């Protein structure tokens, strides 16, 4: 019986590459963007879990707002415009720091911290979502406070004061996230706020006129550039916070 020779039509190399690419693409899920990840987390967890301490947050925000508004109404009408800009730059991050640190310190000092870090969405991923929301809320509340200052003391330039506040908040937020990810210690973020106040209050204390004049005479485009650069760094730091696990020895 004679052997029958079968002809095998082998695919060409580019066809093989195409099929391999199709199989690999179908088997691997595409990496999610930062916004897609946060949106998926919100859809799965919901507002109630992401902000389970909403009552405490509202109380703290209202308390801080009350103190700041009281301070604004206590301002003397003879206060210098340059001094107002100095206060705006120094105190703009206060609300953001207050609400951001409330959750983090509680989470880091919680006995269940190690367990929470093994969950699908761990502590720092929740913090990334919350910090993004807190930054937006802080911008809105700071804008409201600056508007109150403008109504009470119309000597300030509203646009310039807004940009100054945004610059201050964005720079502080980047420093806050950098320290959180690189400096170990449950209360390291408090050192950021203390250092920020110290760095701003010391020059104002010893050379009030010089420091205030410097802040008020910096060109507007410089503050806009600082805002843009800081926002880019801020989002980059938030992305890194999603994958961040190296805290207090947690794997």
Phi, psi and omega in degrees: 000125184283145176287139176261126179271122179263138179266121179258122181271090180290139178290154178286166186299319181292332176289321177298314179300320180296316181293320178299316179298321180295318181294316180295318180296322180288329183277335182256133177280142181288139179296138181279148174285169181301314181293319179298319179297314180295321179295319179295319178297319179295319181296323184277324184265322181084164184296322187298322180278320180298327180235056182290345176256032185302323181298315178297318181298315180297319179297314181295317180296315179297320179296313180296319178297318179300316179295316181293318180294321176299318178296323180294317181288344178272355181295139176282137181296344181270002181298142183289146179298320180298324179292325178296317178299322179297316178294321180299314182294321184285319190263354181302323181281357188300313181297317180299314181298318184299309184284327181290319183284333181303313180288315186297312182296319177297319182291318183290332180265358181286142179295338182265014184303312182299322179291317181296331179288347178264357181287166179303315175246106185274181188304315186285334174290319174297321179296323180298316178296312183295320181295324176297316178294319181296324180294321178293315179297319180296321177299317181294314182292320177297321178297320177298315181295320179294324177296321176297317178299318181296322179291319181286316183233094187282014180281343183273155174273117187299314181296316180296320179294321178297312181298320178298317179294316179297319179298313180300312182296318182291319179296314180297320182298319179295315178298319180299312180292323179297314180295319180302322184270341186243344181246117180282145182137133185292336184244022181295329181292332177294327178295328178296313180294319179296317179295321179298313180295320181295313182297328181271326183281327181298309176299322179293328181287316184274323181225066185303313183295318182293313183295315180295319178296323179298313181296322184280344182253000174293131181303148183298323182294334177292316178295321178297318178297317178298318179299312182297314180295318181293322178295319178298315178294324181297313179294324177296319178292323178295321177298318179292330180294331179298323181264006186279127177225351186279075180224123177054037176078007179284134181273000000 
